Amino acid sequence: MIKVDAPEIRRRVASAIANAGSAGRLIGFEAVEIQRFVTASSRPIAIQGASEALKRFDNGVSGHTDTIFAGGGRGLMLVPESIAAKRIADIKTEFRDLTHGAPLSVADVPFDPSNEAGSLRWLWMKQAAAQDACDLERIDLDFNDGPCADCQARAATRQSRKPDAKGERVCDRCDALIDRGRDVQTGAAGERWTLDEIADSRGLMAVVCADGNNLGRFFRSLDSLVTLAAGSNAVSAIFRGAHVNALKNSRDEHHISPVTGGDDIKAFLTPSTALDYVIHLIAEVEKLASNAGDLEGLLPSGSRSSERLRELGVGVGILIAPYHVPITRLVEHALRLEKQAKGVALSQSARSTVRIAIMMSDGEPDTADEDEDVDKKQPGRRSERAVRSVVGSDWKHLVEDARSLGTVKASQRSAAANTMKLDPSEFENWFLYQVARSSEWQRWFQRCGVDWRDRAAVRQRIPDRAMLSLARLGSGAQ
């Protein structure tokens, strides 16, 4: 069961309201493109440093007596009107200093203690427009010494401290984040300069982006500062606990998991363990949410908000790709997959959903919104995309079936992938013939609970491009 400190939440909110007086201001803030900041450099040591910068900001803001909650570069404060402008300027400066220039979106509205729900709704609406109006990040465009060798986005100003730098130069931010990464990591972990140790033997790594499903409905149901603080803390605890347990169960010793806070999760893992990680992440999020309880009476049992918390799920995007592709680019693709997974959850009323794409070379992964199994331009033709959307409850079975498919000879699986280009009826006839003569295919269908002699059942379970690609990941085939 998720525990929150109900007395402390009530005390903090009551103190903030009393201190704000009759003319208080609600201040909501949120980091802009936080994932771009965390992954601007593909250096693990710099990613760790960026993560630490966010944690320091959250801890610093949480220390203010007028903070209702803070985490992952976002939060809520209630302050007297007389100091609101200064508090806004202070948190913007603090965030800019800790992140070396990253922007923070801030909005504020009057607070009416007799209508907390109305004040919160007003703030949410104003925050939606605040990101477009926030201060732009200031970047020096003097590239006389070339771009930063690590992030490629800022001007190089100093020599890289990478052991084999060979004259490479980096920007002030990347250099500072390396320092910060060293502060929190010691020994070999503090000198991780490349992502190659995360990759498998083919040089592939997995980027996992996850975000809570149905959270908008949950937060809109919270109509007071107390319930909002309790709900925010509970969501953070659910996702933090699920992430930690999923890492432990997947046994990936080389993962990188930058802290982004709240329900927003990023993780870089080896491909095979990433599949297990997502299995456990979904199970843990749903279990912890279902058992969240009433948060020590702050969300009464049977209330709309407590029921929506119990129904919380997760949308997951997984991108398998070469480790040497810039990490920012990979994260952007993984975030698109996450967004599409969340869209599937909405359209199918599913609790948790996964969308995976696999890029075996340096090409662009296909993350289009089209149906993955049917090419709409040529109805009936099987897709050649290594992309798949899966309802969370089916993800474990998909992974198990794909790993089992790895026992079929690589030559037979490759032949199936290549033959998909045939007319659908020709392909199915070819595949049924292969099954009839191959004991390996027969055993695979039997393990999937399909009678290989039943032609109609086999047609329904013929592996698509995504399944064949997953089998390659599990089997180690090239």
C-alpha positions as CSV (number, residue, x, y, z in Angstrom):
1,M,0.0,0.0,0.0
2,I,1.2,3.5,-0.9
3,K,1.8,5.6,2.2
4,V,1.8,9.4,2.4
5,D,2.4,11.6,5.4
6,A,-1.1,12.9,5.8
7,P,-0.5,15.0,9.0
8,E,2.5,16.6,7.3
9,I,0.6,17.3,4.1
10,R,-2.3,18.9,6.0
11,R,0.1,20.9,8.2
12,R,2.1,22.2,5.1
13,V,-1.0,23.2,3.2
14,A,-2.6,24.9,6.2
15,S,0.6,26.8,6.9
16,A,0.9,27.9,3.3
17,I,-2.7,29.1,3.3
18,A,-2.3,31.0,6.5
19,N,0.9,32.6,5.4
20,A,-0.6,33.6,2.0
21,G,-3.4,35.5,3.7
22,S,-6.4,36.9,1.9
23,A,-4.4,37.8,-1.2
24,G,-2.4,34.6,-2.0
25,R,-1.1,33.5,-5.4
26,L,-0.9,30.0,-6.7
27,I,2.3,29.4,-8.6
28,G,2.6,26.3,-10.9
29,F,5.9,25.5,-12.6
30,E,7.2,22.9,-15.0
31,A,10.5,22.3,-16.8
32,V,10.3,22.7,-20.6
33,E,11.4,19.7,-22.6
34,I,13.0,18.1,-19.6
35,Q,14.0,15.0,-21.6
36,R,16.0,17.1,-24.1
37,F,18.0,18.6,-21.2
38,V,18.7,15.2,-19.6
39,T,19.8,13.5,-22.8
40,A,21.4,16.5,-24.6
41,S,24.7,14.6,-24.2
42,S,25.0,10.9,-25.0
43,R,27.6,10.5,-22.3
44,P,26.3,8.4,-19.4
45,I,28.3,10.5,-16.9
46,A,26.6,13.7,-18.2
47,I,23.2,12.1,-18.2
48,Q,23.7,11.3,-14.6
49,G,24.9,14.8,-13.9
50,A,21.7,16.3,-15.5
51,S,19.6,14.0,-13.5
52,E,21.3,15.1,-10.3
53,A,20.8,18.8,-11.3
54,L,17.0,18.1,-11.4
55,K,17.0,16.3,-8.1
56,R,18.9,19.3,-6.5
57,F,16.3,21.7,-7.9
58,D,13.4,19.6,-6.6
59,N,15.0,19.2,-3.1
60,G,15.7,23.0,-3.0
61,V,12.1,24.0,-3.9
62,S,10.6,21.4,-1.6
63,G,12.5,23.0,1.3
64,H,10.4,26.2,0.9
65,T,7.6,26.4,3.5
66,D,5.2,27.7,0.8
67,T,5.7,24.7,-1.5
68,I,2.7,22.3,-1.8
69,F,4.7,19.7,-3.8
70,A,7.6,19.5,-6.1
71,G,9.1,16.7,-8.2
72,G,10.6,16.1,-11.6
73,G,11.1,19.8,-12.3
74,R,7.4,20.6,-11.7
75,G,5.4,21.6,-8.7
76,L,3.0,24.0,-7.0
77,M,3.5,26.8,-4.5
78,L,1.2,29.2,-2.6
79,V,2.7,32.5,-1.6
80,P,1.5,36.0,-0.5
81,E,0.8,38.2,-3.4
82,S,3.5,40.7,-2.2
83,I,6.3,38.2,-2.8
84,A,4.9,36.3,-5.8
85,A,7.0,38.1,-8.4
86,K,10.2,37.6,-6.5
87,R,9.4,33.9,-5.8
88,I,8.8,33.3,-9.5
89,A,12.1,35.1,-10.4
90,D,13.9,33.1,-7.7
91,I,12.8,29.7,-8.9
92,K,13.5,30.5,-12.5
93,T,17.0,31.7,-11.6
94,E,17.6,28.6,-9.4
95,F,16.5,26.3,-12.2
96,R,18.6,28.1,-14.8
97,D,21.7,28.1,-12.6
98,L,21.4,24.4,-11.7
99,T,20.7,23.3,-15.3
100,H,23.0,25.8,-17.0
101,G,20.3,27.7,-18.9
102,A,17.4,25.3,-19.3
103,P,14.0,27.1,-19.3
104,L,11.3,26.8,-16.7
105,S,7.6,27.5,-17.5
106,V,5.8,29.3,-14.7
107,A,2.2,30.5,-14.3
108,D,0.4,32.1,-11.4
109,V,-3.2,33.0,-10.5
110,P,-5.1,34.5,-7.5
111,F,-5.9,31.9,-4.8
112,D,-9.4,31.8,-3.3
113,P,-9.4,29.7,-0.1
114,S,-13.2,29.4,-0.4
115,N,-12.9,27.9,-3.9
116,E,-9.8,25.9,-4.1
117,A,-11.1,23.8,-7.0
118,G,-11.8,26.9,-9.1
119,S,-8.4,28.3,-8.4
120,L,-6.7,25.1,-9.4
121,R,-8.7,24.9,-12.7
122,W,-7.7,28.5,-13.5
123,L,-4.1,27.6,-12.9
124,W,-4.2,24.5,-15.1
125,M,-5.7,26.5,-18.0
126,K,-3.1,29.2,-17.6
127,Q,-0.2,26.7,-17.4
128,A,-1.3,25.2,-20.7
129,A,-0.3,28.5,-22.4
130,A,2.6,29.4,-20.2
131,Q,5.1,27.1,-21.9
132,D,4.7,29.0,-25.2
133,A,5.4,32.2,-23.4
134,C,8.3,31.1,-21.2
135,D,11.8,32.6,-21.5
136,L,13.8,31.1,-24.3
137,E,17.0,29.3,-23.5
138,R,20.0,31.6,-24.2
139,I,22.6,29.9,-26.4
140,D,25.8,31.4,-27.6
141,L,25.9,31.2,-31.4
142,D,29.6,31.9,-31.7
143,F,30.8,28.6,-33.2
144,N,34.3,29.8,-34.0
145,D,35.7,26.8,-32.2
146,G,33.1,24.5,-33.6
147,P,30.1,22.8,-31.9
148,C,30.3,20.8,-28.7
149,A,31.6,17.3,-29.4
150,D,29.1,15.8,-27.0
151,C,25.8,17.6,-27.5
152,Q,26.4,19.2,-31.0
153,A,24.0,22.0,-30.0
154,R,26.2,24.6,-28.2
155,A,29.5,26.3,-28.9
156,A,32.6,24.4,-27.9
157,T,34.5,26.4,-25.2
158,R,36.9,24.0,-23.5
159,Q,38.8,20.7,-23.9
160,S,36.9,17.6,-23.3
161,R,38.0,15.6,-20.2
162,K,37.1,12.3,-21.8
163,P,40.2,10.0,-21.5
164,D,40.6,9.5,-25.3
165,A,39.3,12.9,-26.3
166,K,42.0,13.5,-29.0
167,G,41.5,17.2,-29.0
168,E,37.7,17.3,-28.8
169,R,36.1,20.4,-27.3
170,V,32.9,20.6,-25.4
171,C,30.5,23.4,-24.2
172,D,30.2,24.8,-20.7
173,R,27.0,22.9,-19.9
174,C,28.3,19.4,-20.9
175,D,31.5,20.1,-19.0
176,A,29.6,21.1,-15.9
177,L,27.2,18.2,-16.0
178,I,30.2,15.8,-16.2
179,D,31.5,17.4,-13.0
180,R,28.1,16.9,-11.4
181,G,27.9,13.3,-12.6
182,R,31.3,12.6,-11.0
183,D,29.9,14.1,-7.7
184,V,27.3,11.4,-7.4
185,Q,29.1,8.4,-9.0
186,T,32.4,6.9,-7.8
187,G,34.8,4.4,-9.3
188,A,34.1,2.9,-12.7
189,A,30.5,4.0,-12.6
190,G,31.7,7.6,-12.4
191,E,33.6,7.3,-15.6
192,R,31.1,5.9,-18.0
193,W,31.7,7.9,-21.2
194,T,29.9,5.8,-23.8
195,L,26.7,3.8,-24.1
196,D,28.4,0.7,-25.5
197,E,28.3,-1.3,-22.3
198,I,24.5,-1.1,-22.4
199,A,24.4,-2.5,-25.9
200,D,24.2,-6.2,-26.8
201,S,26.6,-8.0,-29.2
202,R,24.9,-6.3,-32.2
203,G,25.5,-2.9,-30.8
204,L,21.8,-2.4,-30.0
205,M,20.3,-0.8,-26.9
206,A,16.8,-0.1,-25.7
207,V,15.3,3.3,-24.9
208,V,12.2,3.0,-22.7
209,C,9.9,6.0,-22.1
210,A,6.9,5.5,-19.9
211,D,4.1,7.8,-18.6
212,G,0.9,7.3,-16.6
213,N,-2.3,6.5,-18.5
214,N,-5.5,8.3,-17.4
215,L,-3.7,10.7,-15.1
216,G,-5.4,13.7,-16.6
217,R,-8.8,12.3,-15.4
218,F,-7.3,11.6,-12.0
219,F,-5.7,15.0,-11.4
220,R,-8.9,16.8,-12.6
221,S,-10.8,15.0,-9.9
222,L,-8.6,16.5,-7.2
223,D,-10.3,19.6,-5.9
224,S,-8.2,20.9,-3.1
225,L,-4.5,21.6,-2.3
226,V,-4.5,18.7,0.2
227,T,-5.8,16.1,-2.2
228,L,-3.6,17.5,-5.0
229,A,-0.5,17.2,-2.8
230,A,-1.5,13.7,-1.6
231,G,-2.3,12.5,-5.2
232,S,0.9,13.9,-6.6
233,N,3.0,12.2,-3.9
234,A,1.1,9.0,-4.4
235,V,1.7,8.9,-8.2
236,S,5.4,9.7,-7.7
237,A,5.7,6.9,-5.1
238,I,3.8,4.4,-7.4
239,F,6.1,5.1,-10.4
240,R,9.3,5.3,-8.4
241,G,8.5,2.0,-6.6
242,A,7.5,0.3,-9.9
243,H,10.6,1.5,-11.6
244,V,13.0,0.3,-8.8
245,N,11.3,-3.1,-8.6
246,A,11.3,-3.5,-12.4
247,L,15.0,-2.8,-12.5
248,K,15.6,-5.3,-9.7
249,N,13.6,-8.0,-11.4
250,S,15.0,-7.5,-14.8
251,R,18.6,-7.8,-13.4
252,D,20.2,-5.2,-15.8
253,E,23.5,-4.1,-14.1
254,H,24.4,-1.6,-16.8
255,H,21.2,0.4,-17.1
256,I,21.0,4.2,-17.0
257,S,17.8,5.6,-15.5
258,P,17.8,9.4,-15.2
259,V,15.5,10.8,-12.6
260,T,12.7,12.8,-14.1
261,G,10.2,12.5,-11.3
262,G,6.4,12.0,-11.1
263,D,5.0,9.5,-13.5
264,D,7.6,10.2,-16.2
265,I,10.2,7.4,-16.6
266,K,13.2,7.1,-18.9
267,A,15.5,4.1,-18.9
268,F,18.3,2.9,-21.2
269,L,18.9,-0.9,-21.0
270,T,20.1,-3.8,-23.0
271,P,17.4,-5.0,-25.4
272,S,16.7,-8.4,-23.8
273,T,16.4,-7.0,-20.3
274,A,14.3,-4.1,-21.5
275,L,11.6,-6.6,-22.5
276,D,11.5,-8.0,-19.0
277,Y,11.8,-4.6,-17.4
278,V,8.5,-3.5,-19.1
279,I,6.8,-6.7,-18.1
280,H,7.6,-5.9,-14.4
281,L,7.0,-2.2,-14.8
282,I,3.4,-2.7,-16.0
283,A,2.7,-5.3,-13.3
284,E,4.2,-3.1,-10.5
285,V,2.4,0.1,-11.6
286,E,-1.0,-1.7,-11.7
287,K,-0.4,-3.5,-8.5
288,L,0.7,-0.5,-6.5
289,A,-2.1,1.7,-7.9
290,S,-4.7,-1.0,-7.2
291,N,-3.5,-1.2,-3.6
292,A,-3.0,2.5,-3.1
293,G,-5.9,2.7,-0.6
294,D,-7.4,6.0,0.6
295,L,-4.0,7.7,1.3
296,E,-4.7,7.8,5.0
297,G,-8.1,9.3,4.5
298,L,-7.1,12.1,2.1
299,L,-8.8,10.3,-0.8
300,P,-11.9,8.6,0.8
301,S,-12.6,5.1,-0.4
302,G,-15.3,5.1,-3.0
303,S,-14.6,8.7,-4.1
304,R,-14.1,9.5,-7.7
305,S,-10.4,10.3,-7.2
306,S,-9.6,7.2,-5.2
307,E,-11.3,5.0,-7.9
308,R,-9.3,6.7,-10.7
309,L,-6.1,6.2,-8.8
310,R,-6.9,2.5,-8.5
311,E,-7.4,2.3,-12.3
312,L,-4.0,4.0,-13.0
313,G,-2.0,2.3,-15.8
314,V,1.1,3.1,-17.9
315,G,1.8,3.9,-21.5
316,V,5.2,2.6,-22.6
317,G,7.3,3.3,-25.7
318,I,10.3,1.0,-26.5
319,L,12.8,1.8,-29.2
320,I,15.5,-0.8,-30.0
321,A,18.3,0.9,-31.9
322,P,22.1,1.2,-32.4
323,Y,23.7,2.7,-29.3
324,H,25.8,5.2,-31.3
325,V,22.8,7.1,-32.7
326,P,22.5,10.4,-30.8
327,I,20.5,9.7,-27.6
328,T,18.4,12.8,-28.0
329,R,17.2,11.5,-31.4
330,L,16.4,8.1,-30.0
331,V,14.5,9.5,-27.0
332,E,12.4,11.6,-29.4
333,H,11.4,8.5,-31.3
334,A,10.7,6.6,-28.0
335,L,8.5,9.5,-26.8
336,R,6.5,9.2,-30.1
337,L,6.0,5.5,-29.4
338,E,4.9,6.3,-25.8
339,K,2.4,8.9,-27.1
340,Q,1.0,6.3,-29.6
341,A,0.8,3.7,-26.8
342,K,-1.2,6.2,-24.7
343,G,-3.5,6.8,-27.7
344,V,-4.1,3.1,-28.0
345,A,-5.0,3.0,-24.3
346,L,-7.5,5.8,-24.8
347,S,-9.1,4.3,-28.0
348,Q,-9.4,0.8,-26.6
349,S,-10.1,1.7,-22.9
350,A,-7.0,-0.3,-22.0
351,R,-5.3,0.2,-18.6
352,S,-1.7,-0.2,-19.8
353,T,-0.3,-0.3,-23.3
354,V,3.1,-0.8,-25.1
355,R,4.3,0.3,-28.5
356,I,7.7,-1.0,-29.7
357,A,9.8,-0.3,-32.7
358,I,13.0,-2.0,-33.8
359,M,15.7,-0.3,-35.8
360,M,18.5,-2.9,-36.6
361,S,20.6,-0.4,-38.5
362,D,21.1,3.4,-38.6
363,G,17.9,4.1,-40.6
364,E,14.8,5.9,-39.2
365,P,12.5,3.6,-37.3
366,D,9.0,3.5,-38.6
367,T,6.8,4.9,-35.9
368,A,3.8,5.8,-38.0
369,D,0.3,5.8,-36.5
370,E,-0.9,3.2,-39.1
371,D,-2.1,-0.3,-38.2
372,E,1.1,-2.4,-37.8
373,D,-0.3,-5.6,-39.2
374,V,-2.1,-4.4,-42.3
375,D,-0.8,-2.1,-45.0
376,K,-3.7,0.3,-45.6
377,K,-2.6,1.1,-49.1
378,Q,-2.7,-2.6,-50.0
379,P,-5.4,-4.2,-47.9
380,G,-4.6,-7.7,-46.8
381,R,-0.8,-7.4,-47.2
382,R,1.2,-8.0,-44.0
383,S,3.2,-5.0,-42.8
384,E,7.0,-5.1,-43.1
385,R,7.4,-2.7,-40.2
386,A,9.1,-3.9,-37.0
387,V,6.5,-2.0,-35.0
388,R,3.8,-3.3,-32.7
389,S,1.2,-2.0,-30.2
390,V,0.2,-4.3,-27.4
391,V,-2.3,-4.0,-24.6
392,G,-0.3,-4.3,-21.4
393,S,-1.9,-7.6,-20.3
394,D,-0.7,-9.2,-23.5
395,W,2.9,-7.9,-23.4
396,K,4.2,-10.7,-21.3
397,H,2.7,-13.3,-23.7
398,L,4.2,-11.5,-26.7
399,V,7.7,-11.5,-25.2
400,E,7.4,-15.2,-24.2
401,D,6.2,-16.2,-27.7
402,A,8.9,-14.1,-29.4
403,R,11.6,-15.7,-27.2
404,S,10.2,-19.1,-28.0
405,L,10.3,-18.2,-31.7
406,G,14.0,-17.8,-31.3
407,T,14.3,-21.6,-31.2
408,V,13.3,-21.8,-34.8
409,K,16.3,-21.7,-37.1
410,A,17.4,-18.2,-38.0
411,S,17.4,-19.2,-41.7
412,Q,13.7,-20.1,-41.6
413,R,12.8,-17.0,-39.7
414,S,14.7,-14.8,-42.3
415,A,13.0,-16.6,-45.1
416,A,9.6,-15.9,-43.6
417,A,10.5,-12.2,-43.2
418,N,11.7,-12.0,-46.8
419,T,8.7,-13.8,-48.2
420,M,6.3,-11.4,-46.6
421,K,6.7,-9.3,-49.7
422,L,4.7,-11.8,-51.7
423,D,1.0,-11.5,-52.3
424,P,-0.9,-12.4,-49.0
425,S,-2.3,-15.6,-50.4
426,E,1.0,-16.7,-51.8
427,F,2.8,-15.9,-48.6
428,E,0.3,-17.9,-46.5
429,N,0.5,-20.9,-48.8
430,W,4.3,-20.7,-48.6
431,F,4.2,-20.5,-44.8
432,L,1.7,-23.3,-44.3
433,Y,4.0,-25.5,-46.4
434,Q,7.0,-24.6,-44.2
435,V,5.0,-25.5,-41.1
436,A,4.0,-28.8,-42.5
437,R,7.6,-29.8,-43.1
438,S,9.3,-28.2,-40.1
439,S,9.2,-29.7,-36.6
440,E,10.6,-26.5,-35.2
441,W,7.7,-24.4,-36.5
442,Q,5.3,-27.1,-35.3
443,R,6.7,-27.0,-31.8
444,W,6.5,-23.2,-31.7
445,F,2.8,-23.2,-32.6
446,Q,2.1,-25.8,-30.0
447,R,3.9,-23.7,-27.4
448,C,1.6,-20.9,-28.4
449,G,-1.4,-23.1,-27.9
450,V,-2.1,-23.5,-31.6
451,D,-2.7,-26.8,-33.4
452,W,-0.3,-26.6,-36.3
453,R,-2.7,-28.9,-38.3
454,D,-5.4,-26.3,-38.1
455,R,-4.7,-24.1,-41.1
456,A,-7.2,-21.4,-40.1
457,A,-5.6,-21.1,-36.6
458,V,-2.1,-21.0,-38.0
459,R,-3.1,-18.2,-40.4
460,Q,-4.2,-16.2,-37.4
461,R,-0.9,-16.6,-35.6
462,I,1.7,-16.3,-38.4
463,P,4.4,-14.1,-36.9
464,D,4.6,-10.6,-38.3
465,R,7.8,-8.5,-38.8
466,A,7.7,-7.2,-35.2
467,M,7.5,-10.7,-33.8
468,L,10.4,-11.9,-36.0
469,S,12.5,-8.9,-34.9
470,L,11.8,-9.6,-31.3
471,A,12.9,-13.2,-31.8
472,R,16.2,-12.0,-33.3
473,L,16.7,-10.0,-30.1
474,G,16.1,-13.0,-27.9
475,S,18.0,-15.5,-29.9
476,G,21.2,-13.5,-30.6
477,A,20.8,-14.1,-34.3
478,Q,22.3,-11.5,-36.6
